[in-house]
Each structure stands twice: as C-alpha cells, then as structure tokens.
C-alpha cells in the first residue's frame, strides 16, 4: 500500500507564494504519475496539476503560468510551487496517485489566500 502525506499549507496574502509537499511511503515502486487536486468550500474537488515519473506535466487552465509541479523521485516527494496566489485558490489541496490500480489520497493541507 501507498501512503501520502501533504504539508505546507498556510494563510497567505493575495499575490504571495507557497510551496506544498507530498511525501509518499509504502509500496512506492508502483507509483507512476502524481497529481494535486483541490476542493474549495461548497465545491467539488478539481484537478490542479499532474506529473509523470519522467517529468511530463499538465495543469488546469486556472493555474497555468502560476503553479509549478515537480518531483524528487529519490525522496518520493512531489511539490507544488504556487505563485501569485489569488483568493480563488483558497481550498484544501490533496495529493493523489494511482498505485497497483488503486487511487490513493492524502489527508489534505489547507491553503487560505486572504488579506
């Protein structure tokens, strides 16, 4: 089994930056892609960004040019660098992967963008 633990969420002012981390443990040999999702209050969970094992990335249109996903395979960790944050980015951010055909989620980390 794979376990995911997110960290790095915080309260930040509009225009600020944050870096989220997601550490994977367990049967990590089965991990290929890793992704970030977010869920704002009263809204459905939505896709944010994804990265393959070889570093190919894709982003939601709402975060393109502001967010960057990266990974350190040696440390089994994926990152989400978030710049120029907006109030609309306020949400719980979740890390996700598919391991041995099973979707795995972390517990989430809260990001609040407010002045």
Residue pairs with C-beta under 8 A, 6 or more apart in sequence:
1 26
1 27
1 99
1 104
2 24
2 25
2 26
2 27
2 28
2 30
2 31
2 97
2 99
2 104
3 24
3 25
3 26
3 104
4 22
4 23
4 24
4 95
4 96
4 97
4 104
4 105
4 106
5 22
5 23
5 25
5 106
5 107
6 20
6 21
6 22
6 93
6 94
6 95
6 106
6 107
6 108
6 109
7 20
7 21
7 22
7 23
7 109
8 18
8 19
8 20
8 21
8 109
9 18
9 20
9 92
9 93
9 109
9 110
9 111
9 112
10 18
10 110
10 111
10 112
11 112
11 114
12 18
12 85
12 111
12 112
12 113
13 113
13 114
13 115
14 85
14 86
14 87
14 113
14 114
14 115
15 84
15 85
16 85
16 113
17 81
17 82
17 83
17 84
17 85
18 82
18 85
18 111
19 79
19 80
19 81
19 82
20 36
20 79
20 80
20 82
20 93
20 109
20 111
21 77
21 78
21 79
22 34
22 36
22 77
22 78
22 79
22 80
22 95
22 106
23 75
23 76
23 77
24 31
24 34
24 76
24 77
24 78
24 97
25 76
26 99
27 99
27 100
28 76
28 99
30 99
30 100
31 53
31 76
31 97
31 99
32 52
32 53
32 97
32 98
33 50
33 51
33 52
33 53
33 97
33 98
34 50
34 51
34 71
34 78
34 95
34 96
34 97
35 47
35 48
35 49
35 50
35 51
35 69
35 95
35 96
35 97
36 48
36 49
36 50
36 69
36 78
36 80
36 93
36 94
36 95
36 96
37 45
37 46
37 47
37 48
37 93
37 94
37 96
38 45
38 46
38 48
38 89
38 91
38 92
38 93
38 94
38 111
39 45
39 46
39 91
39 92
39 94
39 108
40 88
40 90
40 91
41 91
43 91
45 94
46 60
47 60
48 59
48 60
48 63
48 67
48 80
48 93
49 57
49 58
49 59
49 60
49 63
49 67
49 69
49 80
50 57
50 58
50 69
51 57
51 69
51 70
51 71
51 78
53 71
53 73
55 70
55 71
57 69
59 67
59 69
62 88
63 82
63 89
66 82
66 83
66 84
66 85
67 80
67 81
67 82
67 83
68 80
68 81
68 83
69 78
69 79
69 80
69 81
70 78
70 79
70 81
71 77
71 78
71 79
72 78
72 79
78 95
80 93
82 89
82 111
85 111
85 113
86 113
87 113
87 114
88 113
89 111
89 113
90 111
90 112
90 113
90 114
91 111
92 108
92 109
92 110
92 111
93 108
93 109
93 110
93 111
94 105
94 106
94 108
95 105
95 106
96 103
96 104
96 105
96 106
97 103
97 104
98 104
